[in-house]
């Protein structure tokens, strides 16, 4: 029996702590209060973005993880159905969040009905307006959809998810009485300003759910080479990254993506192990290594491309490939962009007008996205 098989067998009977090399009781699951909702949520939730194995969700729920984050667009449109089936027997003891990309009240409510049908439930615990970056995108029409869904009992709490211009958007969400939950990208590569706006929102009573907690998963990426297989140094970095997020008491839960039982095991450990000086040094070095490749979603580049490219959206699509190893997800994200955007080729420009304040090689990364995903 190989090491991977051994760890899977440990999970079958109880979660193994690899440092001991033998099966023991699972690490304790710690819980925090989700903003002003009154709900208790596991410090580590379950991001279902790259999940296709219902057994992993079932095991997570059995071990005490109680928040599962999905969207119908994940896994080629099948993710909600898989999540609903996996959690059907535990629906009353778990919390489920899903999302809508819609821009109108009618389309959003139609999305919700489809999500409920796919999930096999008559309500969701959190319903997010998805991937917003500017206060102007939180329209009265969409707020009316959130309010109507709550009044009908189909949504318990209303949220907004954001990937870019977060320090500009989150303060506006903090001041909006109709928003209960903010789902934000938050990881060790981001500066103090991001921690400050999270603090501001949390003190306004908003729940904070952290995504993209692994810094894009780019530990495996080396330019010009295939993605490396996961090995122990990468595991240590991922665990350190998750512990970095959980050390912030103003984050209610973090939702790392989990595809298999090994990842579930590693993420469970983050709730019982302290963040150490070794972890800090490890992440500092990794932050520098991925600096040319990883978009921090600060929004500073928005509007700077003379051809109108939404640079953060393109870089996020590429991260799904280079960080998560998910070509289908990366391509779907690229193809969701408007056709004129998809038709642009950065190789046609003599020089790039976009300069990243964090050192991302924007032109190089955009060319790679266009060559691989278009």
C-alpha positions in Angstrom: 0.0 0.0 0.0 1.5 3.4 -1.1 1.5 6.5 1.1 -1.6 8.0 -0.7 -3.6 4.8 -0.2 -2.6 4.6 3.4 -3.8 8.2 4.1 -7.1 7.4 2.3 -7.6 4.3 4.6 -7.0 6.5 7.6 -9.7 8.8 6.5 -12.1 6.0 6.2 -11.8 5.2 9.9 -10.9 8.6 11.2 -8.6 11.4 10.1 -4.9 10.6 10.2 -2.4 13.1 11.4 0.6 12.4 9.1 3.1 13.7 11.6 2.3 10.7 13.8 2.1 8.3 11.0 -0.9 6.5 12.5 -4.6 6.9 12.7 -5.9 9.0 15.5 -9.1 10.9 16.3 -9.8 13.8 13.9 -8.5 17.2 14.8 -11.2 19.2 16.6 -13.4 21.4 14.4 -13.6 25.0 15.7 -16.6 27.3 15.1 -17.1 31.0 14.8 -20.3 33.1 14.7 -21.1 34.2 11.2 -21.3 38.0 11.5 -24.6 39.1 12.8 -26.5 36.1 11.4 -26.3 34.1 14.7 -25.2 31.0 12.8 -22.2 29.0 14.0 -19.9 28.1 11.1 -16.8 25.9 11.0 -13.6 27.9 10.7 -12.7 25.9 7.7 -15.6 25.6 5.2 -15.7 23.7 2.0 -15.1 25.4 -1.3 -16.7 23.2 -4.0 -15.2 25.0 -7.0 -13.1 22.0 -8.1 -15.0 19.2 -6.3 -16.6 16.4 -8.3 -16.4 13.6 -5.7 -19.5 13.6 -3.4 -17.7 11.3 -0.9 -15.3 14.1 0.0 -18.2 16.4 0.9 -19.9 13.6 2.8 -16.7 13.0 4.8 -16.3 16.7 5.5 -19.8 17.0 6.9 -19.3 13.9 9.0 -16.2 15.4 10.5 -18.0 18.6 11.4 -17.4 21.0 8.5 -20.8 22.7 8.1 -20.4 25.4 5.4 -20.4 24.4 1.7 -19.9 27.0 -1.0 -21.0 26.3 -4.6 -22.3 27.8 -7.8 -24.0 26.3 -10.7 -21.3 27.5 -13.1 -18.7 25.3 -11.3 -17.7 22.0 -12.9 -19.4 22.7 -16.2 -22.8 23.5 -14.6 -23.0 20.3 -12.5 -21.7 21.4 -9.2 -24.9 22.4 -7.4 -26.5 19.1 -8.4 -23.5 17.1 -6.9 -23.5 19.2 -3.7 -27.2 18.8 -3.2 -27.0 15.0 -3.6 -24.0 14.7 -1.3 -25.5 16.7 1.5 -29.2 15.7 1.1 -29.2 13.5 4.2 -27.6 16.3 6.3 -29.4 19.3 4.9 -30.7 20.6 8.2 -27.2 20.5 9.8 -25.2 22.2 7.1 -25.1 25.6 5.5 -25.1 26.0 1.8 -24.2 29.1 -0.2 -24.7 29.6 -3.9 -24.5 32.5 -6.4 -26.0 34.4 -9.3 -24.3 36.3 -12.0 -27.5 37.9 -13.2 -27.9 41.6 -13.8 -31.6 42.0 -13.4 -34.2 41.2 -10.7 -36.1 38.7 -12.9 -33.0 36.9 -14.1 -31.6 36.7 -10.6 -34.8 35.2 -9.2 -34.9 32.8 -12.1 -31.3 31.7 -11.3 -32.4 31.1 -7.7 -35.2 28.8 -8.7 -32.8 26.8 -10.9 -30.3 26.6 -8.0 -32.9 25.4 -5.6 -34.0 22.7 -8.1 -30.4 21.6 -8.7 -29.5 21.5 -5.0 -32.7 19.6 -4.2 -33.7 22.1 -1.4 -36.3 24.7 -0.8 -33.9 27.3 0.5 -30.3 28.3 0.6 -28.6 29.7 3.6 -26.6 32.4 1.7 -27.3 33.7 -1.7 -24.6 35.9 -3.3 -24.6 38.5 -6.0 -21.5 37.1 -7.7 -18.2 38.6 -8.8 -18.9 42.3 -8.1 -16.1 44.9 -8.2 -17.9 48.3 -8.0 -20.6 49.7 -5.8 -22.6 50.7 -8.9 -23.0 47.0 -9.7 -25.0 46.5 -6.5 -28.1 47.9 -8.1 -31.5 48.6 -6.6 -32.9 45.9 -8.9 -30.6 43.3 -7.5 -31.1 44.4 -4.0 -34.9 44.0 -4.6 -34.2 40.4 -5.8 -32.3 39.6 -2.5 -35.1 41.1 -0.4 -37.8 39.3 -2.3 -36.0 35.9 -2.0 -35.6 36.4 1.8 -39.3 37.4 2.2 -40.3 34.2 0.3 -38.1 32.1 2.7 -36.0 30.9 -0.1 -32.9 32.7 1.1 -31.9 33.1 4.7 -29.1 35.6 4.3 -28.0 37.9 1.4 -24.4 38.3 0.3 -22.0 39.7 -2.3 -18.9 38.0 -3.6 -16.0 40.0 -4.9 -12.7 39.3 -6.6 -11.3 42.7 -7.6 -11.3 46.3 -6.4 -12.1 44.8 -3.0 -10.9 47.8 -1.0 -13.1 50.0 -3.0 -16.2 47.8 -2.8 -16.1 46.3 0.7 -16.6 49.6 2.6 -19.8 50.2 0.5 -21.0 46.7 1.3 -20.3 47.3 5.0 -22.6 50.4 4.9 -25.4 48.6 3.1 -28.0 47.2 5.6 -29.4 44.7 3.1 -26.1 42.8 2.8 -25.4 40.2 5.5 -22.4 38.3 4.1 -19.3 39.4 2.2 -17.4 36.7 0.3 -13.9 38.1 -0.5 -10.6 37.0 -1.8 -8.1 37.1 1.1 -4.7 35.6 1.5 -1.1 36.1 2.6 -0.1 38.0 -0.5 -2.4 41.0 0.3 -1.5 44.1 2.2 -2.8 45.7 5.4 -5.4 47.7 3.5 -7.3 44.5 2.7 -7.2 43.5 6.4 -8.4 47.0 7.3 -11.5 46.9 5.2 -12.4 43.4 6.4 -12.1 44.8 10.0 -14.4 47.7 9.0 -17.0 45.3 7.6 -16.9 42.9 10.4 -17.3 45.7 13.0 -20.4 46.8 11.0 -21.8 43.3 11.7 -21.1 41.8 8.3 -20.1 38.2 8.0 -16.7 37.6 6.3 -16.1 34.5 4.2 -12.6 34.2 2.8 -11.9 32.6 -0.6 -8.8 32.3 -2.7 -7.0 31.7 0.5 -4.2 29.7 -1.1 -2.8 32.6 -3.1 -3.9 31.1 -6.4 -2.4 27.6 -5.7 0.7 28.6 -7.8 3.1 26.6 -5.8 3.1 24.0 -8.6 3.6 26.5 -11.4 6.9 27.0 -13.1 6.9 29.0 -16.4 7.4 26.9 -19.5 7.0 23.6 -17.6 4.1 21.3 -16.9 2.4 21.6 -13.5 4.3 19.7 -10.9 2.6 17.0 -9.0 1.7 17.8 -5.4 4.4 16.9 -2.9 5.1 17.6 0.7 6.7 21.1 0.5 3.6 22.2 -1.4 1.4 20.7 1.3 3.2 22.7 4.0 2.8 25.9 2.0 -0.9 25.3 1.6 -1.4 24.5 5.3 0.6 27.6 6.2 -1.5 29.8 3.9 -4.8 28.6 5.4 -3.5 29.1 9.0 -2.5 32.7 8.0 -6.1 33.4 7.1 -7.6 31.8 10.2 -5.3 33.7 12.5 -7.5 36.8 11.7 -10.4 36.7 14.2 -12.5 38.9 11.8 -12.7 36.1 9.2 -15.6 33.9 10.1 -14.8 31.1 7.8 -12.4 30.2 5.0 -13.4 28.1 2.0 -10.4 26.5 0.4 -11.2 24.4 -2.6 -11.0 20.7 -2.0 -10.9 18.0 -4.6 -9.9 14.9 -2.6 -9.6 13.4 0.9 -5.9 14.4 1.1 -6.8 18.1 0.8 -9.6 17.7 3.3 -7.1 16.2 5.7 -4.6 19.0 5.3 -7.2 21.7 5.7 -8.7 20.1 8.8 -5.3 20.5 10.4 -5.4 24.3 10.1 -8.0 24.4 12.8 -5.7 22.8 15.4 -2.2 24.0 14.5 -0.8 27.5 15.3 0.6 29.8 12.8 4.4 29.7 13.4 7.4 31.8 12.5 8.4 29.0 10.1 5.0 29.4 8.4 5.6 33.2 8.1 9.0 32.7 6.5 7.7 30.0 4.1 4.9 32.3 2.9 7.2 35.3 2.6 9.4 33.4 0.2 6.5 32.0 -1.7 4.9 35.4 -2.1 8.1 36.6 -3.8 8.3 33.5 -6.0 4.8 33.9 -7.4 4.9 37.7 -7.6 5.3 37.8 -11.4 2.4 35.4 -11.9 -0.3 36.0 -9.3 -2.9 38.8 -9.5 -3.6 40.2 -6.1 -7.0 41.6 -7.4 -6.2 45.1 -6.2 -8.0 46.6 -9.1 -5.2 49.1 -9.9 -5.0 48.0 -13.5 -8.7 48.3 -14.3 -9.4 50.6 -17.2 -5.7 51.0 -18.2 -5.7 48.7 -21.3 -6.4 50.8 -24.4 -8.2 47.8 -26.0 -10.5 47.4 -23.0 -9.2 44.1 -21.7 -10.5 43.3 -18.2 -7.1 42.3 -16.9 -8.1 40.9 -13.5 -10.7 38.6 -15.1 -8.2 37.3 -17.6 -5.6 36.7 -15.0 -8.1 34.9 -12.8 -9.0 32.6 -15.6 -5.3 31.8 -16.1 -4.9 31.1 -12.4 -7.5 28.4 -12.6 -5.2 26.7 -15.1 -1.8 27.3 -13.6 -2.8 27.2 -9.9 -5.6 24.7 -9.8 -4.7 22.6 -12.8 -8.4 23.0 -14.0 -8.3 23.6 -17.8 -12.0 23.3 -18.2 -12.8 25.8 -15.5 -10.1 28.2 -16.9 -11.5 27.9 -20.5 -15.1 28.4 -19.3 -14.1 31.5 -17.4 -12.3 32.9 -20.5 -15.2 32.0 -22.8 -17.6 33.8 -20.5 -16.0 37.1 -21.4 -17.5 39.3 -24.2 -16.4 38.2 -27.8 -14.5 41.5 -28.5 -12.4 40.8 -25.4 -11.7 37.2 -26.4 -10.6 38.4 -29.9 -7.8 40.7 -28.6 -4.3 39.5 -29.0 -1.6 41.2 -26.8 1.1 40.2 -29.3 -0.3 42.8 -31.6 0.7 45.6 -29.3 4.3 47.0 -29.5 4.2 47.7 -25.7 1.8 47.0 -22.8 0.1 50.1 -21.3 -0.7 48.2 -18.1 1.8 48.3 -15.2 1.0 46.2 -12.2 2.0 47.8 -8.8 2.6 44.3 -7.4 5.0 43.2 -10.2 2.9 40.9 -12.2 4.2 40.4 -15.7 0.9 41.5 -17.2 1.7 41.3 -20.9 3.3 37.9 -20.6 0.5 36.5 -18.5 -2.2 37.8 -20.9 -0.4 36.4 -23.9 -0.3 33.0 -22.2 -4.1 33.2 -21.4 -4.9 34.0 -25.0 -2.6 31.3 -26.4 -3.8 28.5 -24.2 -7.5 29.4 -23.5 -8.8 31.2 -26.6 
